[in-house]
C-alpha cells in the first residue's frame, strides 16, 4: 500500500506526485489514458489568467504564488531531466480592452506590473500587428511555458523516482468504503480489461473535467464540468511576434522554435473532444485579424482539450466532505497550468498539516458544495 494514491495524470497529478515523493512519501498515480495527454497538454501555456483583473481574489492569490514558483520549477526540471520546459518571460500585450482603467487600478492594488500603451507604442513593440489598435495594456513579467515539454519533464522525473509508481490506461470503476462508510479503503480499477485493486492511506483526485464524475459515484456533487477549447498551430516563414498578444478573448503565443499558437474556443459540448471546421474558421479569422500575414500561412495542426470548469474559475482544493481520507484538487478551468504549482502547494499544505501559503477557505469543497 502506498502512502498516497493520485487519480489523474495531468499537470496537477504529476506535480502532486513529485512534491509528495520529495517529502519522503510513496505515491501511486493512476491515469485513465496516457499521462499528460488531456487539458494540460492541450492548453496554450500562458502563465497568467487572461484579463487577470476580471478574476476573483482566490484566483489572483494562486496565480501570483504560481508565477513566483515557475522559474525555479522549470530550472529544477531542466537540471534534473535535461528536458527544458521553456519557461520564457515574453510579456503579455492586451489590445483594446474596454476596462483598461479598472485593470490599471487592479495592477496597482495587487502589485502587478502593467503599463498603458498608446497606438505608436503598440506598433513599436509588435510592428506586424494589424492596423487599427489604439490602446494596449502591457504586462512585461508574464511568461509562457511549453506545456508538452513541462509534462514530458515531469514524467521523466517521476519515472526515475523509486518512490513513485505510474499506472496508465487504468480507469477507476469503483470505490471501496470502510464498514463505517467514512473512509475509502480501496479503489477498483480497470486496466485494459483487467480488474485491479489499489489502496493507500490517502487519495487525491486530480482528474480535471472527469473529477466530478468520480465523486458522483460516492454521492458527492461538485460543480466541475468539461468546457472544450480548440487551438491552432502555425509555422510562419519568419517570426511575427515577440510577445503574447490578446484581444477579444483570443490570443497568439510565439514559441521559441518559431511556431505560433492561436486560441481558443469556449464550448459546452460535454466530453466531446472532436475538432470542427467552424472552430477552425473562427480561430483563423481571429488570428488573421491580429496578424494579417497569417492569411497566407497554412494551419499545421488543430486540436481540442477539455477544461475543468468551476464557478468563477475558482478550483476545489481540500478534503472531500464526509470522507476522511479523500481529497480533491480540480476545477482550475482555463488556468490549470497557470495555477498548478500554487494549487499543488496548497494541497500539500493541507495534506501535511503545514501552515498554508494562501487562505484555503475559498477553495474548500465543504464550503462550496451544490
C-alpha positions as CSV (number, residue, x, y, z in Angstrom):
1,X,0.0,0.0,0.0
2,X,1.3,3.5,-0.9
3,X,1.1,6.4,1.3
4,X,-0.9,8.3,-1.3
5,X,-2.9,7.5,-4.4
6,X,-3.3,10.2,-7.0
7,X,-6.1,9.8,-9.6
8,X,-5.3,11.7,-12.8
9,X,-2.0,12.2,-14.6
10,X,-2.3,15.8,-15.8
11,X,0.0,18.6,-14.6
12,X,-1.7,18.7,-11.2
13,X,-1.4,14.9,-10.6
14,X,2.2,14.7,-11.9
15,X,3.3,17.7,-9.8
16,X,1.5,16.4,-6.7
17,X,3.3,13.0,-7.0
18,X,6.6,14.7,-7.5
19,X,6.1,17.0,-4.5
20,X,4.8,14.2,-2.2
21,X,7.8,12.0,-3.2
22,X,10.1,14.8,-2.3
23,X,8.6,14.8,1.2
24,X,9.5,11.1,1.5
25,X,6.1,9.6,0.7
26,X,5.4,6.7,-1.6
27,X,2.9,7.6,-4.3
28,X,0.9,5.6,-6.9
29,X,-0.6,7.6,-9.7
30,X,-3.5,6.2,-11.8
31,X,-4.3,7.7,-15.2
32,X,-7.2,6.5,-17.4
33,X,-5.2,7.1,-20.6
34,X,-1.7,8.4,-21.1
35,X,-0.2,10.8,-18.6
36,X,-0.2,14.4,-19.7
37,X,-2.4,14.0,-22.7
38,X,-5.6,15.8,-21.7
39,X,-6.2,19.5,-20.9
40,X,-2.7,20.1,-19.5
41,X,-1.2,19.2,-22.9
42,X,-3.8,21.0,-25.0
43,X,-3.6,24.5,-23.5
44,X,-1.5,27.4,-24.6
45,X,0.9,27.7,-21.7
46,X,0.3,31.3,-20.8
47,X,1.4,31.6,-17.1
48,X,-1.4,34.1,-16.3
49,X,-5.1,34.2,-16.3
50,X,-6.4,36.0,-19.4
51,X,-7.5,39.5,-18.3
52,X,-6.4,38.7,-14.8
53,X,-8.2,41.7,-13.2
54,X,-11.5,40.2,-14.1
55,X,-10.9,37.2,-11.8
56,X,-11.8,36.9,-8.1
57,X,-9.2,37.3,-5.3
58,X,-8.8,33.5,-4.8
59,X,-7.7,33.0,-8.4
60,X,-5.3,36.0,-8.2
61,X,-3.8,34.7,-4.9
62,X,-3.0,31.3,-6.5
63,X,-1.8,32.9,-9.8
64,X,0.7,35.2,-8.1
65,X,2.0,32.3,-5.9
66,X,2.4,30.1,-9.0
67,X,4.1,32.8,-11.1
68,X,6.7,33.2,-8.4
69,X,7.3,29.4,-8.3
70,X,7.5,28.7,-12.1
71,X,11.1,29.9,-12.9
72,X,12.6,27.7,-10.1
73,X,10.4,24.7,-11.1
74,X,11.4,24.9,-14.8
75,X,15.1,25.2,-13.9
76,X,14.8,22.3,-11.4
77,X,13.2,20.1,-14.0
78,X,15.7,21.0,-16.7
79,X,18.6,20.3,-14.3
80,X,17.1,17.0,-13.2
81,X,15.9,15.6,-16.5
82,X,17.7,17.5,-19.3
83,X,14.3,18.5,-20.7
84,X,13.7,22.2,-20.9
85,X,10.1,23.3,-20.2
86,X,10.9,26.5,-22.0
87,X,9.7,29.0,-19.4
88,X,10.0,32.3,-21.2
89,X,9.2,35.8,-19.9
90,X,7.7,37.0,-23.2
91,X,5.3,39.5,-21.7
92,X,1.5,39.8,-22.4
93,X,0.1,42.6,-24.6
94,X,-3.7,43.1,-24.3
95,X,-5.3,45.2,-27.0
96,X,-8.3,47.5,-26.8
97,X,-9.7,46.2,-23.5
98,X,-12.8,48.2,-22.7
99,X,-12.0,48.1,-18.9
100,X,-8.4,49.3,-19.1
101,X,-8.9,51.8,-16.3
102,X,-10.0,49.1,-13.9
103,X,-7.1,46.9,-15.0
104,X,-4.6,49.6,-14.0
105,X,-6.2,50.1,-10.6
106,X,-6.1,46.3,-10.1
107,X,-2.5,46.1,-11.0
108,X,-1.6,48.8,-8.6
109,X,-3.6,47.1,-5.8
110,X,-2.0,43.7,-6.2
111,X,1.5,44.9,-7.1
112,X,1.4,43.7,-10.7
113,X,3.5,45.3,-13.4
114,X,1.2,46.8,-16.0
115,X,1.7,49.7,-18.4
116,X,-0.8,51.5,-20.6
117,X,0.3,51.8,-24.2
118,X,-0.8,54.2,-26.9
119,X,-1.0,53.3,-30.6
120,X,2.5,54.2,-31.5
121,X,3.9,52.2,-28.6
122,X,1.9,49.1,-29.6
123,X,3.3,49.1,-33.1
124,X,6.8,49.9,-31.9
125,X,6.6,46.7,-29.8
126,X,4.8,44.5,-32.4
127,X,5.0,46.0,-35.9
128,X,3.4,43.0,-37.6
129,X,0.1,43.6,-35.9
130,X,-2.9,44.6,-38.0
131,X,-3.5,48.3,-38.1
132,X,-6.2,50.0,-36.0
133,X,-5.4,49.1,-32.4
134,X,-5.5,52.3,-30.4
135,X,-4.7,51.2,-26.8
136,X,-2.9,48.4,-25.1
137,X,-2.0,47.1,-21.7
138,X,1.5,45.6,-21.4
139,X,2.4,43.2,-18.6
140,X,6.1,42.5,-19.1
141,X,6.5,40.0,-16.3
142,X,4.0,37.5,-17.8
143,X,5.7,34.3,-19.1
144,X,4.7,31.3,-21.2
145,X,5.8,27.7,-20.8
146,X,5.7,25.0,-23.4
147,X,3.3,22.7,-21.7
148,X,4.1,19.5,-23.6
149,X,7.7,19.9,-22.6
150,X,6.8,20.6,-19.0
151,X,4.7,17.4,-18.9
152,X,7.5,15.5,-20.5
153,X,10.0,16.7,-17.9
154,X,7.6,15.9,-15.1
155,X,7.1,12.4,-16.4
156,X,10.8,11.8,-16.8
157,X,11.3,13.0,-13.2
158,X,8.6,10.6,-11.9
159,X,9.7,7.6,-13.9
160,X,13.2,7.9,-12.4
161,X,11.8,8.2,-8.9
162,X,11.7,4.9,-6.9
163,X,9.0,6.4,-4.6
164,X,6.5,6.8,-7.5
165,X,4.6,4.2,-9.4
166,X,2.8,5.3,-12.6
167,X,-0.1,3.2,-13.7
168,X,-1.5,4.3,-17.1
169,X,-4.7,3.2,-19.0
170,X,-6.2,2.5,-15.6
171,X,-9.8,3.7,-15.1
172,X,-11.3,3.9,-11.6
173,X,-14.5,1.9,-11.7
174,X,-15.5,1.8,-8.0
175,X,-14.6,3.0,-4.6
176,X,-14.4,0.5,-1.7
177,X,-15.6,2.1,1.6
178,X,-14.8,1.1,5.1
179,X,-17.6,-0.5,7.2
180,X,-18.4,2.9,8.7
181,X,-18.6,4.4,5.2
182,X,-16.4,7.4,6.1
183,X,-13.1,6.1,4.6
184,X,-12.1,5.0,1.2
185,X,-10.3,1.7,1.8
186,X,-9.5,0.9,-1.8
187,X,-10.2,1.5,-5.5
188,X,-11.3,-0.9,-8.1
189,X,-9.5,-0.2,-11.4
190,X,-9.9,-1.5,-14.9
191,X,-6.6,-1.6,-16.7
192,X,-7.3,-2.8,-20.3
193,X,-9.9,-5.4,-19.2
194,X,-8.1,-6.5,-16.1
195,X,-9.7,-5.7,-12.7
196,X,-7.2,-4.5,-10.1
197,X,-7.4,-3.1,-6.6
198,X,-5.3,-0.3,-5.1
199,X,-5.2,1.2,-1.6
200,X,-3.5,4.0,0.1
201,X,-3.6,5.9,3.3
202,X,-4.9,9.0,1.5
203,X,-6.3,9.6,-2.0
204,X,-6.2,12.8,-4.1
205,X,-8.5,13.3,-7.1
206,X,-6.7,15.4,-9.8
207,X,-8.8,14.2,-12.7
208,X,-9.7,17.5,-14.3
209,X,-13.0,17.6,-16.0
210,X,-13.6,13.9,-15.0
211,X,-13.3,14.7,-11.3
212,X,-17.0,15.3,-10.7
213,X,-18.0,12.1,-12.3
214,X,-15.7,10.1,-10.0
215,X,-17.0,11.8,-6.9
216,X,-20.6,11.3,-8.0
217,X,-20.1,7.6,-7.5
218,X,-19.7,8.5,-3.8
219,X,-22.8,10.7,-3.8
220,X,-20.7,13.8,-3.7
221,X,-21.8,16.6,-6.0
222,X,-19.3,19.3,-7.0
223,X,-19.9,21.6,-10.0
224,X,-17.0,20.7,-12.2
225,X,-17.9,20.3,-15.9
226,X,-16.0,20.0,-19.2
227,X,-15.5,23.1,-21.3
228,X,-13.9,22.4,-24.7
229,X,-11.2,24.6,-26.1
230,X,-9.8,24.3,-29.6
231,X,-6.5,25.7,-30.8
232,X,-4.4,26.1,-34.0
233,X,-0.7,25.8,-34.7
234,X,1.1,27.9,-37.3
235,X,4.7,28.0,-38.5
236,X,5.3,31.4,-40.2
237,X,8.2,31.8,-42.6
238,X,9.7,34.3,-40.2
239,X,8.9,35.3,-36.6
240,X,5.9,37.7,-36.4
241,X,5.6,38.3,-32.7
242,X,7.9,38.6,-29.7
243,X,5.2,38.7,-27.0
244,X,1.8,37.0,-26.3
245,X,-1.0,39.1,-27.8
246,X,-4.6,39.0,-26.6
247,X,-7.7,40.8,-27.9
248,X,-11.4,40.0,-27.6
249,X,-10.7,36.8,-25.7
250,X,-8.5,35.3,-28.5
251,X,-4.7,35.1,-28.3
252,X,-1.5,34.3,-30.2
253,X,1.5,32.8,-28.4
254,X,5.0,32.8,-30.0
255,X,7.2,29.8,-29.3
256,X,11.0,29.7,-29.1
257,X,11.2,27.4,-32.1
258,X,9.2,29.7,-34.4
259,X,5.8,28.1,-34.1
260,X,2.8,30.3,-33.2
261,X,-0.3,29.1,-31.3
262,X,-3.7,30.6,-31.8
263,X,-6.5,30.1,-29.3
264,X,-9.1,29.4,-28.2
265,X,-12.7,28.5,-28.2
266,X,-15.1,28.0,-25.3
267,X,-17.6,25.2,-26.0
268,X,-20.0,23.5,-23.7
269,X,-20.3,20.2,-25.5
270,X,-19.8,17.6,-22.8
271,X,-16.9,15.2,-23.2
272,X,-16.7,15.6,-27.0
273,X,-13.1,16.4,-27.9
274,X,-13.6,16.5,-31.6
275,X,-12.4,19.5,-33.7
276,X,-14.7,21.3,-36.1
277,X,-14.4,23.3,-39.3
278,X,-16.5,26.0,-37.7
279,X,-13.9,26.5,-34.9
280,X,-11.1,26.4,-37.5
281,X,-12.6,29.2,-39.5
282,X,-13.4,31.2,-36.3
283,X,-9.8,30.9,-34.9
284,X,-8.3,31.6,-38.3
285,X,-10.3,34.8,-38.6
286,X,-9.3,35.9,-35.1
287,X,-5.6,35.1,-35.8
288,X,-5.6,37.0,-39.1
289,X,-7.4,40.0,-37.5
290,X,-4.3,40.2,-35.3
291,X,-1.7,39.2,-37.8
292,X,-2.7,39.7,-41.4
293,X,0.4,37.7,-42.5
294,X,-1.3,34.6,-41.3
295,X,-3.8,34.8,-44.1
296,X,-1.1,33.1,-46.3
297,X,0.2,30.8,-43.6
298,X,-1.2,27.3,-43.5
299,X,-2.5,25.8,-40.3
300,X,-0.2,22.9,-39.3
301,X,-2.5,21.4,-36.7
302,X,-5.8,21.8,-34.9
303,X,-6.7,20.1,-31.6
304,X,-9.0,20.3,-28.7
305,X,-8.9,19.8,-24.9
306,X,-11.5,19.7,-22.1
307,X,-11.0,22.2,-19.3
308,X,-12.5,21.5,-15.9
309,X,-14.9,24.4,-15.5
310,X,-16.0,25.6,-12.0
311,X,-17.9,28.6,-10.7
312,X,-15.9,31.8,-11.1
313,X,-13.0,29.7,-12.2
314,X,-12.1,29.0,-8.5
315,X,-10.8,25.5,-8.0
316,X,-11.8,23.0,-5.4
317,X,-8.8,22.2,-3.2
318,X,-9.2,20.2,0.0
319,X,-10.8,17.4,1.8
320,X,-13.9,15.8,0.2
321,X,-16.8,16.2,2.7
322,X,-17.8,13.1,4.5
323,X,-14.8,11.0,3.7
324,X,-11.8,11.1,6.0
325,X,-9.0,10.3,3.5
326,X,-10.2,11.6,0.2
327,X,-9.1,15.0,-1.3
328,X,-9.7,16.9,-4.5
329,X,-7.7,19.4,-6.5
330,X,-9.7,20.3,-9.6
331,X,-11.8,23.0,-11.3
332,X,-9.0,25.3,-12.4
333,X,-10.9,25.9,-15.6
334,X,-8.7,27.8,-18.1
335,X,-5.9,28.1,-15.6
336,X,-4.9,24.6,-14.7
337,X,-1.3,25.1,-15.9
338,X,-1.3,28.7,-14.6
339,X,-2.2,27.8,-11.1
340,X,-0.6,24.3,-10.9
341,X,2.4,25.0,-8.6
342,X,0.3,27.0,-6.1
343,X,-2.7,24.6,-6.2
344,X,-0.4,21.7,-5.6
345,X,1.5,23.6,-2.9
346,X,-1.8,24.4,-1.1
347,X,-2.9,20.7,-1.4
348,X,0.4,19.6,0.2
349,X,0.0,22.2,3.0
350,X,-3.4,20.6,3.8
351,X,-2.2,17.0,3.5
352,X,1.0,17.6,5.6
353,X,-0.7,20.0,8.1
354,X,1.7,22.8,7.2
355,X,0.9,26.5,7.6
356,X,-0.9,27.3,4.3
357,X,0.7,29.6,1.8
358,X,-2.7,31.0,0.9
359,X,-6.0,31.1,2.7
360,X,-7.5,27.6,2.0
361,X,-11.1,28.6,2.8
362,X,-12.2,29.9,-0.7
363,X,-11.3,26.5,-2.3
364,X,-12.7,24.3,0.5
365,X,-15.1,21.7,-1.1
366,X,-17.1,21.6,2.2
367,X,-17.9,25.3,1.9
368,X,-18.8,25.2,-1.8
369,X,-20.9,22.1,-2.4
370,X,-24.1,22.4,-4.5
